[in-house]
Amino acid sequence: MKQITTVLLIIAFLNVPIQRSYRGVVPLESTRKDVEELLGKPTDRYREIYNLRDEIVTVVYSTHGCTAAQTVEGWPIPPNEGWNVPADTVLFVRVTLRKQVPLKSLEIDLKTFKRIRGDADVPSHFKYVDEDAGFTIDLNGDGTFETVRGFTYGPSAKYNHLRCVESK
């Protein structure tokens, strides 16, 4: 019964067929203010993590757009964020499910997804990626039975015009 409740909650959050946003948070449109109005202050402020009942949500925000991040001598050079958006704009939302669910139970149409290897060290880790939608399904499985570990909501292809020149 508990697993059925979890699956129903996930379906409710995702509004299957899959929405390309997390609870209305749209990468490159939504801001920190939007997220905090929806979810409150993060549980871990330094890493922007929300520990919710059924999932752990990590939000990645823009800090410097296309300009180079400030560097500190002796420290690694931070990577370019890749998107020409103001600071505190949502770049990605990563959702890790506390309890994995069978992929088939979500009834997701995978026609637009590419199946790629996840962690090289874990042979059963794969991802289904829809680059046009900016949506990734993170899973474990062998191709016959797959369980969803989580989701990543990123920028969809319609935002490619906002990519920094060196990121295109």
Secondary structure as a PSIPRED ss2 file (coil, helix, strand):
# PSIPRED VFORMAT (PSIPRED V4.0)

   1 M C   1.000  0.000  0.000
   2 K H   0.000  1.000  0.000
   3 Q H   0.000  1.000  0.000
   4 I H   0.000  1.000  0.000
   5 T H   0.000  1.000  0.000
   6 T H   0.000  1.000  0.000
   7 V H   0.000  1.000  0.000
   8 L H   0.000  1.000  0.000
   9 L H   0.000  1.000  0.000
  10 I H   0.000  1.000  0.000
  11 I H   0.000  1.000  0.000
  12 A H   0.000  1.000  0.000
  13 F H   0.000  1.000  0.000
  14 L H   0.000  1.000  0.000
  15 N C   1.000  0.000  0.000
  16 V C   1.000  0.000  0.000
  17 P C   1.000  0.000  0.000
  18 I C   1.000  0.000  0.000
  19 Q C   1.000  0.000  0.000
  20 R C   1.000  0.000  0.000
  21 S C   1.000  0.000  0.000
  22 Y E   0.000  0.000  1.000
  23 R C   1.000  0.000  0.000
  24 G C   1.000  0.000  0.000
  25 V E   0.000  0.000  1.000
  26 V C   1.000  0.000  0.000
  27 P C   1.000  0.000  0.000
  28 L C   1.000  0.000  0.000
  29 E C   1.000  0.000  0.000
  30 S C   1.000  0.000  0.000
  31 T E   0.000  0.000  1.000
  32 R H   0.000  1.000  0.000
  33 K H   0.000  1.000  0.000
  34 D H   0.000  1.000  0.000
  35 V H   0.000  1.000  0.000
  36 E H   0.000  1.000  0.000
  37 E H   0.000  1.000  0.000
  38 L H   0.000  1.000  0.000
  39 L H   0.000  1.000  0.000
  40 G C   1.000  0.000  0.000
  41 K C   1.000  0.000  0.000
  42 P C   1.000  0.000  0.000
  43 T C   1.000  0.000  0.000
  44 D E   0.000  0.000  1.000
  45 R C   1.000  0.000  0.000
  46 Y C   1.000  0.000  0.000
  47 R C   1.000  0.000  0.000
  48 E C   1.000  0.000  0.000
  49 I E   0.000  0.000  1.000
  50 Y E   0.000  0.000  1.000
  51 N E   0.000  0.000  1.000
  52 L C   1.000  0.000  0.000
  53 R C   1.000  0.000  0.000
  54 D C   1.000  0.000  0.000
  55 E E   0.000  0.000  1.000
  56 I E   0.000  0.000  1.000
  57 V E   0.000  0.000  1.000
  58 T E   0.000  0.000  1.000
  59 V E   0.000  0.000  1.000
  60 V E   0.000  0.000  1.000
  61 Y E   0.000  0.000  1.000
  62 S C   1.000  0.000  0.000
  63 T C   1.000  0.000  0.000
  64 H C   1.000  0.000  0.000
  65 G C   1.000  0.000  0.000
  66 C C   1.000  0.000  0.000
  67 T C   1.000  0.000  0.000
  68 A C   1.000  0.000  0.000
  69 A C   1.000  0.000  0.000
  70 Q C   1.000  0.000  0.000
  71 T C   1.000  0.000  0.000
  72 V C   1.000  0.000  0.000
  73 E C   1.000  0.000  0.000
  74 G C   1.000  0.000  0.000
  75 W C   1.000  0.000  0.000
  76 P C   1.000  0.000  0.000
  77 I C   1.000  0.000  0.000
  78 P C   1.000  0.000  0.000
  79 P C   1.000  0.000  0.000
  80 N C   1.000  0.000  0.000
  81 E C   1.000  0.000  0.000
  82 G C   1.000  0.000  0.000
  83 W E   0.000  0.000  1.000
  84 N C   1.000  0.000  0.000
  85 V C   1.000  0.000  0.000
  86 P C   1.000  0.000  0.000
  87 A C   1.000  0.000  0.000
  88 D C   1.000  0.000  0.000
  89 T E   0.000  0.000  1.000
  90 V E   0.000  0.000  1.000
  91 L E   0.000  0.000  1.000
  92 F E   0.000  0.000  1.000
  93 V E   0.000  0.000  1.000
  94 R E   0.000  0.000  1.000
  95 V E   0.000  0.000  1.000
  96 T E   0.000  0.000  1.000
  97 L E   0.000  0.000  1.000
  98 R E   0.000  0.000  1.000
  99 K E   0.000  0.000  1.000
 100 Q E   0.000  0.000  1.000
 101 V E   0.000  0.000  1.000
 102 P E   0.000  0.000  1.000
 103 L H   0.000  1.000  0.000
 104 K H   0.000  1.000  0.000
 105 S H   0.000  1.000  0.000
 106 L H   0.000  1.000  0.000
 107 E C   1.000  0.000  0.000
 108 I C   1.000  0.000  0.000
 109 D C   1.000  0.000  0.000
 110 L C   1.000  0.000  0.000
 111 K C   1.000  0.000  0.000
 112 T C   1.000  0.000  0.000
 113 F C   1.000  0.000  0.000
 114 K E   0.000  0.000  1.000
 115 R E   0.000  0.000  1.000
 116 I E   0.000  0.000  1.000
 117 R E   0.000  0.000  1.000
 118 G C   1.000  0.000  0.000
 119 D C   1.000  0.000  0.000
 120 A C   1.000  0.000  0.000
 121 D C   1.000  0.000  0.000
 122 V C   1.000  0.000  0.000
 123 P C   1.000  0.000  0.000
 124 S C   1.000  0.000  0.000
 125 H E   0.000  0.000  1.000
 126 F E   0.000  0.000  1.000
 127 K E   0.000  0.000  1.000
 128 Y E   0.000  0.000  1.000
 129 V E   0.000  0.000  1.000
 130 D E   0.000  0.000  1.000
 131 E C   1.000  0.000  0.000
 132 D C   1.000  0.000  0.000
 133 A C   1.000  0.000  0.000
 134 G C   1.000  0.000  0.000
 135 F E   0.000  0.000  1.000
 136 T E   0.000  0.000  1.000
 137 I E   0.000  0.000  1.000
 138 D E   0.000  0.000  1.000
 139 L E   0.000  0.000  1.000
 140 N E   0.000  0.000  1.000
 141 G E   0.000  0.000  1.000
 142 D C   1.000  0.000  0.000
 143 G C   1.000  0.000  0.000
 144 T C   1.000  0.000  0.000
 145 F C   1.000  0.000  0.000
 146 E E   0.000  0.000  1.000
 147 T E   0.000  0.000  1.000
 148 V E   0.000  0.000  1.000
 149 R E   0.000  0.000  1.000
 150 G E   0.000  0.000  1.000
 151 F E   0.000  0.000  1.000
 152 T E   0.000  0.000  1.000
 153 Y E   0.000  0.000  1.000
 154 G C   1.000  0.000  0.000
 155 P C   1.000  0.000  0.000
 156 S C   1.000  0.000  0.000
 157 A H   0.000  1.000  0.000
 158 K H   0.000  1.000  0.000
 159 Y H   0.000  1.000  0.000
 160 N H   0.000  1.000  0.000
 161 H H   0.000  1.000  0.000
 162 L H   0.000  1.000  0.000
 163 R E   0.000  0.000  1.000
 164 C C   1.000  0.000  0.000
 165 V H   0.000  1.000  0.000
 166 E H   0.000  1.000  0.000
 167 S H   0.000  1.000  0.000
 168 K C   1.000  0.000  0.000
